Amino acid sequence: MNFVNRFQGIFFNPQLIFKSLSEKPVWVDALIILLIAMMAFSYIILPYSQQDNLQMMKNNIKLKERMGEERFNQMIERLENPSKTGIFLRSFLMAPVTALIGFLFSSLILLGLGRFLSTEGNYIKVFSSYLHANFIDKILGNGLRLILILTRKSAMQTTTSLALFFPQLEVTSAGFVILSQLDFFQLWLFGIFGYALSHIFKIELKKALFVSYGFWLIKSLFYITLGLISLRYIG
């Protein structure tokens, strides 16, 4: 099955695609497309995210007191005048490397969770299917997020999660951090990924969904914890 068929099949017939991938996993083309898409997304939104960070930091009196005026002013100057090298490294090195590590590590955890229910399947099958499932979030989801960011001229204020229905929430509030993990594209991704795990591990769909959404819950709790720690640091 060629890439075009696999790509459109993830959105319209995921069960068939994951069945095929569980029998003959392919992943190189999917990984390349995902990394290119994420590099482009990171590069385009970078000016908006930098401006958001600059505005947030400038108004942060507690952080200024904690860092000291000299270090704080140096940080503000770096945000106001980002280097071209820094922009390049962040968009075309850090973004794809971070994404690749995330894909590899997530697949390993999913394989470990699946091992509690089955001895079938292997890492490559999980990795291949997980990459294809991420077309939902990293291509379609980021495509919509990009449109919203360009429209609103802000990356920080943009979300495709449940937080979208609570516009009164500040992005630096605990409520926003928690609700932002209830992202619609992530929920869609891990919903269809249940088909993949069902075929890979040869288990019932209900059990596969339990593994899939169990991983999503673990990941979400991890990011919520990091977000709350960050909020505490920046005041």
N, C-alpha and C positions, 0 to 999 in steps of 0.2 A: 504494500500500500504506500503510495507516494505521499510526500509531505502535505500537499494541498488537500488531499482527501483526509488525511489525519487531522489537519488543522480545522477544517470545517466540520469534521465529524465530532470533534470534542464538544462543539456547541449544539449540534443537531442530533447526533446519534452516539453519545459517549460509550454506551454499553458495548457496541460493536467494536469501537476503536480500542477500548481497553482489553477486550477479549483477544484482539489481534496482537496487541503489544505484550500480553501475558504469554502468548505463544512464540512470538518473535520480536523481542524488544529492540527498538532502535531509538537513539537518543542524540546523536551528534548534531544533526540538522536542527532539532528542536532546541538544543542548548545554545547553538549559535544564534538563532533567531531571537531567543529570549534575552541573551546578553546584549545583542545589538539594540533591541527595543528598550532595554533598561538603561543603556548608555545614552541613547537619544533622549529618553524621558528625563534622566538626571541632568543632562546638559541644558535642555530647554527650560526646566523649572528652576535651575540654580539661581539666576538673578532674583527671582521672586522669593525663594527661600532665604537667600542672604539678606534681602531687604526686610523680611519678616523678623529674622534673628536680630538684625541691627536695631529695629524699633523696639523689640522686646528688651534687649540688653540696655539700651539707652535709658529706659524708664525703670530699670531695676536698681533701686537705691540700696536694698539689702545686699545684693551681689557686689556692688561697688564698695560698700563698707567691709565686706568679707575679704575682697581681693586687695583692697588698697587702691587709692586713686591712680597711682602711676601705672600699675599693672592693668587696671580697668581701662584707662585711656589707651594703652597700647592695644588692648583687645579690640576696642571700638575702632581704632585706626585701621587695624587689619581687616575688620569687617567692612569698613567704608572703602578700602582700597585693596580688594583681593587681587592677588597676583595671577597672571595668566597661567603660570605653572601650576598653581594651586587649583585653579578651575579645571585645567586639563587632567590633573591627577585624580581629582575628586570624581569627575564625570567618567573618564575613560580608563581608570585603573581601580580606584576604590569601589566604585559602584559594581562593576562586573565581578571583581574578586569577592566582594562581600556576598553578592548574589550566588556565586558558584559555591562558596562555603556553605551558605544557607541551604541550597539544594542538596548538597552532598550529606550534610549533617542531618537534615530533616528526613531524608530517605533512610538513613541509618537508624534513626529513632523509630520510624514507621515499621521498618523491618523487625526491630526488636519487639515492638508492641504486637506485631503479627505473629511472632514466634510463641506468644503465650497461647495462641489458638491453633496453630498449625505448624507443621514442619515442611510444608510445601513452599515453593517460591524461592527467589534469591534477590540479592541486592540490585543487580542490574535491571531486573523486571520492575522493582519498586521505583528505582531512580528514573527509568524511562517513562513510566506512567505518571510519576509526580511532575516531571518536566512538562509533559503534555497537558496535564490538568492545570498547570500554571498559565496556560494560554488565557484562561478565564480571567485571572487577576492581573497578570503582568502585561497583557496586550489589550484586551477589551477594557478591563478595569482602569488601567493607567491611561488608556485612550480617553475615557470619559473624564478622569481626573484632570488630564491635561487641558481639555476644553474648559473645565470649570476654573482651573488656575488661570488660564489666559483671559477668561472672562472677568474674573474677580480681581486679577492682578495680585493674588496672594496664594501662597502654597499652604501656609499654616491654617488658614481659615477654610480650607477645602477638605471635604471628607465625603466618602461614599458609604458611611457607616450609619448606625442608628443615631449618632450624634447630630446628623443632618436635620433631624426633627426637633432638635432643641437648640435653636439659634441663640438663645439667651446665655448658653453656657460659654464661659471663657475657655479658650484653648489651653490655658494654663491651669485649669481646674481639674480636680480628681475625677469629677463626673465625666468630663470630656475624655480624659485618658481611658476610663473604663469603657464608655460607650463606643469609642473609636475602634475598639477591637471587635465589635459586632458589625464587621464590614460585610456588605451584601455580596460582594464578589468572592470574598473568602468563604463565606457560608455556601455559596454556589459551588466553589472549587471543591471543598471537602465533601459536599453532598455527592457530586458525580464521582469523586475519587473512591467512594464506597464500592462502585462497580469494579474499579481496578483491583482493589484489595480482595474483593470477592473472587475474582478470576485468578489472581496471583496465588492466594493462599488456599483456594478451593474451599471457601467457607460460605455460610449463608450471608445474604446481603445485610441482614440486621446486625450480625456480628461485625461485618466489614464496616458498616456505618459507625458502630460503636468505637472501633479502632480509629477510624478517620476523624470523627468529631472529638474523640478523646485526645488525639494529638493536637487538634485545633485548640482545645481547651487548655492543654499544657502550654502551648505556644502563647496563647493569649494571656494567661496568668503571668508568664515570664515577662512579656512586654509591658503589662500593666505594672508589675513590680518595678521594672526599670524606669517607666514613666513617672511613677510616684516618687522614686528616689531622686530623679532629675528635678522634679518640681520642688522637692525639699531643698535641693542644693541651690537652685536659682532663686528660691524665695518667692 
